[in-house]
Amino acid sequence: MPILNANAAVWSLEEAGERRMIARGRYIPEAAVWLDNRPRPIPAGGAGNTAQAGFYLMMPFQLEGRDEVLWVNRGWAPRNNERRESLPPIETPAGIVNIEGLVFAHPGKVYALGTEGDNVDPNKPRIAQNFDLRRESLLHGWVQAPFILRLEESGVSDGLLREWAPLTSGVDRHYAYAFQWFALAFAGFVFWLLSGLRQYRPGNVVNGDLG
Protein backbone atom coordinates (compact mmCIF):
# COMPACT_ATOMS: atom_id res chain seq x y z
CA MET A 1 0.00 0.00 0.00
CA PRO A 2 1.17 3.60 -0.52
CA ILE A 3 3.37 5.15 2.15
CA LEU A 4 1.45 7.66 4.27
CA ASN A 5 2.73 11.16 4.98
CA ALA A 6 2.17 12.34 8.55
CA ASN A 7 2.53 15.99 7.46
CA ALA A 8 -0.06 15.73 4.70
CA ALA A 9 -3.23 14.98 6.68
CA VAL A 10 -4.74 14.09 10.02
CA TRP A 11 -4.70 10.30 10.16
CA SER A 12 -6.70 8.02 12.42
CA LEU A 13 -5.40 4.76 13.84
CA GLU A 14 -7.88 2.85 11.66
CA GLU A 15 -6.47 4.49 8.54
CA ALA A 16 -2.79 4.24 9.43
CA GLY A 17 -2.49 1.13 11.63
CA GLU A 18 0.46 -1.09 10.60
CA ARG A 19 1.06 1.11 7.56
CA ARG A 20 4.41 2.60 6.61
CA MET A 21 4.57 6.33 7.26
CA ILE A 22 7.05 9.14 6.68
CA ALA A 23 7.24 12.33 8.72
CA ARG A 24 9.21 15.55 8.72
CA GLY A 25 9.87 17.62 11.82
CA ARG A 26 12.10 17.82 14.87
CA TYR A 27 12.52 15.74 18.00
CA ILE A 28 11.69 17.04 21.47
CA PRO A 29 14.32 15.15 23.54
CA GLU A 30 13.53 16.91 26.83
CA ALA A 31 10.13 15.18 26.91
CA ALA A 32 11.41 11.65 26.19
CA VAL A 33 9.95 8.64 27.99
CA TRP A 34 12.19 5.60 28.56
CA LEU A 35 10.08 2.44 28.81
CA ASP A 36 11.73 0.03 31.23
CA ASN A 37 11.90 -3.80 31.24
CA ARG A 38 11.80 -4.19 27.49
CA PRO A 39 13.56 -7.21 25.94
CA ARG A 40 16.02 -6.74 23.14
CA PRO A 41 14.18 -6.79 19.79
CA ILE A 42 14.27 -10.11 17.94
CA PRO A 43 15.64 -9.62 14.40
CA ALA A 44 14.37 -11.50 11.36
CA GLY A 45 17.06 -14.17 11.72
CA GLY A 46 16.33 -14.72 15.40
CA ALA A 47 19.94 -14.09 16.49
CA GLY A 48 20.99 -12.04 19.48
CA ASN A 49 20.53 -12.07 23.25
CA THR A 50 16.78 -11.55 23.54
CA ALA A 51 16.93 -12.08 27.33
CA GLN A 52 18.81 -8.82 27.82
CA ALA A 53 16.57 -6.16 29.34
CA GLY A 54 16.65 -2.52 28.40
CA PHE A 55 14.57 0.47 27.36
CA TYR A 56 12.40 1.56 24.47
CA LEU A 57 13.00 5.24 23.82
CA MET A 58 9.73 7.06 23.19
CA MET A 59 10.33 10.59 21.96
CA PRO A 60 7.82 13.22 20.77
CA PHE A 61 8.31 14.54 17.26
CA GLN A 62 6.93 17.97 16.31
CA LEU A 63 5.61 17.77 12.76
CA GLU A 64 6.79 20.56 10.50
CA GLY A 65 4.00 22.89 9.39
CA ARG A 66 1.45 21.29 11.72
CA ASP A 67 0.33 21.89 15.28
CA GLU A 68 0.59 18.17 15.99
CA VAL A 69 3.04 15.90 17.79
CA LEU A 70 3.84 12.35 16.73
CA TRP A 71 5.30 9.99 19.32
CA VAL A 72 8.15 7.91 17.94
CA ASN A 73 9.60 4.65 19.24
CA ARG A 74 13.20 5.36 18.27
CA GLY A 75 14.53 1.95 19.29
CA TRP A 76 16.00 -0.14 22.09
CA ALA A 77 18.99 0.49 24.33
CA PRO A 78 20.49 -1.75 27.07
CA ARG A 79 20.05 -0.91 30.72
CA ASN A 80 22.90 -0.28 33.12
CA ASN A 81 22.41 -3.11 35.63
CA GLU A 82 24.64 -1.44 38.22
CA ARG A 83 22.94 1.95 38.02
CA ARG A 84 19.34 1.21 37.08
CA GLU A 85 18.32 4.87 37.02
CA SER A 86 21.12 5.77 34.61
CA LEU A 87 19.88 6.43 31.07
CA PRO A 88 21.81 5.01 28.10
CA PRO A 89 23.90 7.47 26.08
CA ILE A 90 22.18 8.14 22.76
CA GLU A 91 22.36 10.81 20.09
CA THR A 92 19.40 12.86 18.88
CA PRO A 93 19.60 14.78 15.62
CA ALA A 94 19.03 18.51 15.97
CA GLY A 95 16.87 20.53 13.64
CA ILE A 96 14.46 19.32 10.99
CA VAL A 97 14.81 15.67 9.95
CA ASN A 98 12.92 13.13 7.87
CA ILE A 99 11.96 9.82 9.49
CA GLU A 100 10.16 6.68 8.39
CA GLY A 101 8.57 3.78 10.23
CA LEU A 102 5.49 1.67 10.91
CA VAL A 103 2.36 2.85 12.70
CA PHE A 104 1.16 1.06 15.84
CA ALA A 105 -1.44 1.75 18.52
CA HIS A 106 1.17 1.58 21.31
CA PRO A 107 4.71 0.28 21.90
CA GLY A 108 3.54 -2.79 23.80
CA LYS A 109 2.70 -3.19 27.46
CA VAL A 110 4.36 -4.90 30.41
CA TYR A 111 3.02 -5.89 33.80
CA ALA A 112 3.38 -3.06 36.28
CA LEU A 113 2.69 -2.83 40.01
CA GLY A 114 0.63 0.32 40.35
CA THR A 115 0.73 3.32 38.04
CA GLU A 116 3.09 6.19 37.52
CA GLY A 117 2.46 9.03 39.91
CA ASP A 118 1.00 12.37 38.90
CA ASN A 119 3.97 14.36 40.22
CA VAL A 120 6.11 14.06 37.12
CA ASP A 121 7.91 16.77 35.23
CA PRO A 122 6.76 16.45 31.59
CA ASN A 123 9.69 18.55 30.43
CA LYS A 124 12.38 16.17 31.70
CA PRO A 125 13.22 12.67 30.39
CA ARG A 126 11.78 10.04 32.68
CA ILE A 127 11.59 6.27 33.12
CA ALA A 128 8.17 4.59 33.00
CA GLN A 129 6.79 1.07 32.79
CA ASN A 130 4.10 1.71 30.20
CA PHE A 131 3.11 4.41 27.78
CA ASP A 132 -0.28 6.11 27.66
CA LEU A 133 -0.90 8.43 24.71
CA ARG A 134 -3.88 10.13 26.33
CA ARG A 135 -1.96 10.82 29.53
CA GLU A 136 0.96 12.30 27.62
CA SER A 137 -1.42 14.59 25.77
CA LEU A 138 -2.86 15.84 29.06
CA LEU A 139 0.57 16.27 30.66
CA HIS A 140 1.93 18.37 27.82
CA GLY A 141 -1.28 20.03 26.68
CA TRP A 142 -0.56 19.50 23.01
CA VAL A 143 -2.36 17.93 20.05
CA GLN A 144 -0.87 14.60 19.08
CA ALA A 145 -1.48 11.76 16.65
CA PRO A 146 -3.59 8.87 18.04
CA PHE A 147 -0.80 6.35 17.38
CA ILE A 148 2.95 5.93 17.58
CA LEU A 149 5.52 5.51 14.83
CA ARG A 150 8.05 2.71 15.28
CA LEU A 151 11.22 3.90 13.60
CA GLU A 152 12.59 1.63 10.88
CA GLU A 153 15.90 3.38 10.20
CA SER A 154 18.95 1.15 9.80
CA GLY A 155 22.64 1.92 9.67
CA VAL A 156 22.22 4.99 11.91
CA SER A 157 24.77 5.20 14.75
CA ASP A 158 22.70 6.83 17.49
CA GLY A 159 23.13 4.22 20.23
CA LEU A 160 19.78 2.50 19.58
CA LEU A 161 18.90 -0.88 18.11
CA ARG A 162 16.02 -1.29 15.68
CA GLU A 163 16.25 -4.96 14.71
CA TRP A 164 12.50 -5.44 14.81
CA ALA A 165 10.91 -8.78 14.07
CA PRO A 166 8.98 -8.73 10.77
CA LEU A 167 5.22 -8.32 10.88
CA THR A 168 3.16 -11.46 10.38
CA SER A 169 -0.54 -12.00 9.75
CA GLY A 170 -0.78 -14.61 12.52
CA VAL A 171 -1.46 -17.40 10.04
CA ASP A 172 1.39 -19.48 11.50
CA ARG A 173 -0.58 -19.80 14.73
CA HIS A 174 -3.59 -21.13 12.82
CA TYR A 175 -1.36 -23.67 11.06
CA ALA A 176 -0.10 -24.83 14.45
CA TYR A 177 -3.65 -25.22 15.78
CA ALA A 178 -4.68 -27.13 12.65
CA PHE A 179 -1.71 -29.47 13.02
CA GLN A 180 -2.64 -30.16 16.65
CA TRP A 181 -6.25 -30.99 15.80
CA PHE A 182 -5.28 -33.24 12.89
CA ALA A 183 -2.73 -35.01 15.10
CA LEU A 184 -5.39 -35.59 17.78
CA ALA A 185 -7.82 -36.89 15.17
CA PHE A 186 -5.19 -39.25 13.76
CA ALA A 187 -4.29 -40.51 17.22
CA GLY A 188 -7.97 -41.14 17.95
CA PHE A 189 -8.37 -43.08 14.70
CA VAL A 190 -5.31 -45.24 15.45
CA PHE A 191 -6.62 -45.95 18.96
CA TRP A 192 -10.02 -46.96 17.57
CA LEU A 193 -8.41 -49.17 14.95
CA LEU A 194 -6.12 -50.97 17.40
CA SER A 195 -8.96 -51.45 19.88
CA GLY A 196 -11.11 -53.01 17.15
CA LEU A 197 -8.35 -55.34 15.99
CA ARG A 198 -7.67 -56.44 19.57
CA GLN A 199 -11.33 -57.48 19.98
CA TYR A 200 -11.36 -59.55 16.78
CA ARG A 201 -7.88 -61.14 16.89
CA PRO A 202 -7.88 -65.02 16.37
CA GLY A 203 -7.25 -65.73 20.07
CA ASN A 204 -10.68 -64.31 20.93
CA VAL A 205 -12.57 -66.71 18.60
CA VAL A 206 -13.67 -70.11 20.13
CA ASN A 207 -15.52 -72.72 18.00
CA GLY A 208 -16.42 -70.13 15.47
CA ASP A 209 -17.96 -67.86 18.10
CA LEU A 210 -16.60 -64.65 19.48
CA GLY A 211 -15.17 -65.19 22.95
Secondary structure, DSSP 8 states (H G I E B T S, - for coil): ---EETTTS---HHHHTT-EEEEEEEE-GGG-EEEEEEE----TT--S-TT-EEEEEEEEEEETTSS-EEEEEEEEEE--SSSTT---------S-EEEEEEEES-S-----SS---S---TTS-EEESS--HHHHHHHHT--EEEEEEEE---S--SS-B--------SHHHHHHHHHHHHHHHHHHHHHHHHHHHHHTSGGGEETTEE-
